[in-house]
């Protein structure tokens, strides 16, 4: 049996754009950061998944798709 992995999905700065509306989860990044810290301390696998839009006007299009600093991967890898 494989060890469980933490999967962190769509934690981009682009979601701070007003076009996404008012947030209702102000502790989200702190909770994700705590999970990542714990998972790293246990040396468990972490997978970061990020939505990259190919729509030029999207807030998720490059270069505004950066991951939030508290929740980023240290050794980031891009998978296509």
Order of alpha helices (4+ residues) and beta strands (2+ residues): beta-alpha-beta
